[in-house]
Amino acid sequence: MTANVSEFDEFLTAFLPTPQASQDTELLQQIGFIPGVRETLLVRQVHALEHATVWILSGLPDRRTVPSQTDWTDNSGLGGLSTEQGFYLYGQANTAEVKRAVNQALERITHGEWNLAVHPRCGTNLSVGMLLTASIAFGIHLLLPRNPIEQLLGLGVAATTASQLAPELGRFAQQYITTSIPFNLKVCEVSSVQDSWGRPAHFIQTEWID
């Protein structure tokens, strides 16, 4: 598995651009007249900072390679929800810890630790997995006879195949579609709040800077 991840990363490094500090600023200047572009860019950066903060709170050591399961203690009680104004952070952490983590996360992710933008428990992975399963299952449904047993076996093959492909494709989707390195973000305030559903959380308010 390590070798496969390394080869995948080498492919991405060779064929996809390295994050640049001015990338979203320039993109906004070029196509900012399109409705929703600024908001989309903002949420992508907030999403990346959310992931980086969860990594830091989970105890990820200072490194610039792809995090593995042996590098950190996955605090499954931590989670987040990104918005245009900032992100909600759920889980057992006091305000001082959250402030320290979010500032450290912003520093590290904007100074080369790009992989902090990607997290294995992100909803993007689940969405990719569901889409893959549905797509493969539909294809197999069309190819196989309508016999219930064969269709059921085909569904099992679809689920197994999707589970193998989803982690890497989900990571790709996070890194290049649903997140962006938060070069344009400034942390304004960290406060203890309740979200719209009344759940206790911390809200990390951010602001876009050019």
C-alpha positions as CSV (number, residue, x, y, z in Angstrom):
1,M,0.0,0.0,0.0
2,T,2.9,2.4,0.8
3,A,4.4,1.9,-2.6
4,N,1.1,2.5,-4.3
5,V,0.6,5.8,-2.4
6,S,4.1,6.9,-3.3
7,E,3.6,6.1,-7.0
8,F,0.3,7.9,-7.0
9,D,1.9,11.0,-5.4
10,E,4.8,10.9,-7.9
11,F,2.2,10.9,-10.7
12,L,0.4,13.9,-9.2
13,T,3.6,15.8,-8.6
14,A,4.7,15.2,-12.2
15,F,1.4,16.1,-14.0
16,L,-0.4,18.5,-11.6
17,P,0.7,22.0,-10.5
18,T,2.2,22.7,-7.1
19,P,0.1,25.0,-5.0
20,Q,1.1,28.7,-5.4
21,A,0.4,31.5,-3.0
22,S,-1.3,33.6,-5.6
23,Q,-3.3,30.9,-7.4
24,D,-6.8,31.7,-6.0
25,T,-6.2,35.5,-6.1
26,E,-5.3,35.3,-9.8
27,L,-8.2,33.0,-10.6
28,L,-10.6,35.4,-8.8
29,Q,-9.2,38.3,-10.9
30,Q,-9.8,36.3,-14.1
31,I,-13.2,34.8,-13.5
32,G,-14.5,36.5,-10.3
33,F,-17.4,38.0,-12.3
34,I,-19.0,34.6,-12.4
35,P,-21.6,34.3,-9.6
36,G,-20.5,32.0,-6.8
37,V,-16.8,31.8,-7.8
38,R,-15.5,33.8,-4.8
39,E,-17.7,31.8,-2.4
40,T,-16.5,28.5,-3.8
41,L,-12.9,29.5,-3.6
42,L,-13.4,30.7,0.0
43,V,-15.1,27.5,1.1
44,R,-12.4,25.3,-0.5
45,Q,-9.7,27.2,1.5
46,V,-11.8,27.0,4.7
47,H,-12.3,23.3,4.1
48,A,-8.5,22.7,3.9
49,L,-7.9,24.7,7.1
50,E,-10.6,22.6,8.8
51,H,-8.8,19.4,7.9
52,A,-5.4,20.7,8.9
53,T,-6.8,21.7,12.3
54,V,-8.2,18.3,12.9
55,W,-4.8,16.8,12.0
56,I,-3.0,19.0,14.5
57,L,-5.5,18.3,17.3
58,S,-5.1,14.5,16.5
59,G,-1.3,14.9,17.1
60,L,0.2,14.7,13.6
61,P,3.9,15.2,13.9
62,D,5.6,18.0,11.8
63,R,6.2,16.4,8.4
64,R,5.5,17.0,4.7
65,T,4.8,13.5,3.4
66,V,1.5,11.8,3.2
67,P,0.2,11.0,6.7
68,S,-0.2,7.3,7.5
69,Q,-2.2,5.5,10.1
70,T,1.0,5.1,12.3
71,D,1.8,8.8,12.3
72,W,-1.2,10.0,14.3
73,T,-3.9,9.0,16.7
74,D,-7.2,9.3,14.9
75,N,-9.5,11.2,17.3
76,S,-12.8,10.1,15.7
77,G,-14.7,12.4,18.0
78,L,-13.3,15.4,16.0
79,G,-15.2,16.7,13.0
80,G,-15.9,19.9,11.2
81,L,-18.3,21.8,8.9
82,S,-17.0,24.5,6.6
83,T,-18.9,27.7,5.7
84,E,-18.0,30.9,3.9
85,Q,-17.4,32.7,7.2
86,G,-15.3,29.9,8.8
87,F,-15.8,26.4,10.1
88,Y,-17.4,24.7,13.0
89,L,-15.2,22.2,15.0
90,Y,-16.9,19.5,16.9
91,G,-15.3,17.3,19.6
92,Q,-13.5,17.3,22.9
93,A,-11.1,20.3,22.8
94,N,-11.0,23.4,24.9
95,T,-10.8,26.9,23.3
96,A,-7.1,27.4,24.1
97,E,-6.3,24.1,22.4
98,V,-8.4,25.0,19.3
99,K,-6.7,28.4,19.0
100,R,-3.3,26.9,19.2
101,A,-4.2,24.1,16.7
102,V,-5.8,26.4,14.1
103,N,-2.9,28.9,14.1
104,Q,-0.4,26.1,13.9
105,A,-2.4,24.4,11.1
106,L,-2.5,27.6,9.0
107,E,1.2,28.1,9.5
108,R,2.1,24.5,8.5
109,I,-0.3,24.1,5.6
110,T,0.8,27.3,3.9
111,H,4.5,26.5,4.3
112,G,4.7,23.3,2.4
113,E,2.6,20.6,4.3
114,W,0.0,20.5,1.5
115,N,-1.2,17.0,2.6
116,L,-2.8,18.5,5.7
117,A,-5.6,19.6,3.4
118,V,-6.7,16.0,2.9
119,H,-8.3,13.9,5.7
120,P,-9.4,10.2,5.4
121,R,-12.7,10.9,7.3
122,C,-13.8,13.7,5.0
123,G,-17.3,13.4,3.6
124,T,-15.8,13.7,0.1
125,N,-14.5,10.2,0.4
126,L,-18.0,8.9,1.3
127,S,-19.5,10.7,-1.7
128,V,-16.9,9.4,-4.0
129,G,-17.4,5.9,-2.7
130,M,-21.2,6.1,-3.2
131,L,-20.8,7.5,-6.7
132,L,-18.4,4.8,-7.7
133,T,-20.5,2.0,-6.2
134,A,-23.6,3.3,-8.0
135,S,-21.8,3.7,-11.3
136,I,-20.1,0.3,-11.3
137,A,-23.3,-1.4,-10.1
138,F,-25.3,0.2,-12.9
139,G,-22.7,-0.9,-15.5
140,I,-22.7,-4.4,-14.1
141,H,-26.5,-4.4,-14.1
142,L,-26.6,-3.7,-17.8
143,L,-23.9,-6.3,-18.6
144,L,-25.1,-9.2,-16.6
145,P,-28.2,-11.4,-17.1
146,R,-31.2,-10.3,-15.1
147,N,-31.0,-13.4,-12.9
148,P,-31.3,-12.2,-9.3
149,I,-28.3,-14.3,-8.0
150,E,-26.0,-12.9,-10.8
151,Q,-27.2,-9.4,-10.1
152,L,-26.6,-9.8,-6.4
153,L,-23.1,-11.1,-7.1
154,G,-22.6,-8.1,-9.4
155,L,-23.6,-5.7,-6.7
156,G,-21.0,-7.3,-4.4
157,V,-18.3,-6.9,-7.0
158,A,-19.3,-3.3,-7.4
159,A,-19.1,-2.6,-3.7
160,T,-15.7,-4.3,-3.4
161,T,-14.2,-2.6,-6.4
162,A,-15.5,0.8,-5.2
163,S,-14.0,0.2,-1.7
164,Q,-10.6,-0.4,-3.2
165,L,-10.7,2.7,-5.5
166,A,-12.5,5.2,-3.3
167,P,-9.7,6.1,-0.8
168,E,-7.2,7.2,-3.5
169,L,-9.9,8.8,-5.7
170,G,-11.4,10.5,-2.7
171,R,-8.0,11.9,-1.7
172,F,-7.5,13.1,-5.2
173,A,-11.0,14.8,-5.2
174,Q,-10.2,16.5,-1.9
175,Q,-6.7,17.7,-2.9
176,Y,-7.8,19.2,-6.3
177,I,-11.5,19.8,-6.1
178,T,-13.0,20.3,-2.6
179,T,-10.0,21.9,-0.9
180,S,-7.4,24.6,-1.7
181,I,-4.4,25.7,0.3
182,P,-5.6,28.6,2.5
183,F,-3.1,31.2,1.3
184,N,-5.8,33.9,1.4
185,L,-7.2,33.1,4.9
186,K,-6.8,35.0,8.1
187,V,-8.0,33.6,11.4
188,C,-10.1,36.3,13.1
189,E,-11.7,34.6,16.1
190,V,-12.1,31.3,17.9
191,S,-15.3,31.1,20.0
192,S,-17.3,28.4,21.8
193,V,-20.8,28.3,20.3
194,Q,-23.8,26.2,19.4
195,D,-24.5,25.4,15.8
196,S,-27.9,25.7,14.0
197,W,-29.0,22.4,15.5
198,G,-28.0,23.3,19.0
199,R,-24.9,21.2,19.2
200,P,-21.9,22.5,21.1
201,A,-18.9,23.4,19.0
202,H,-16.1,25.9,18.4
203,F,-16.5,28.3,15.5
204,I,-13.3,29.5,13.8
205,Q,-14.1,32.7,12.0
206,T,-11.9,33.5,9.0
207,E,-11.5,36.3,6.6
208,W,-10.3,36.5,3.0
209,I,-7.2,38.5,2.4
210,D,-5.6,39.3,-1.0
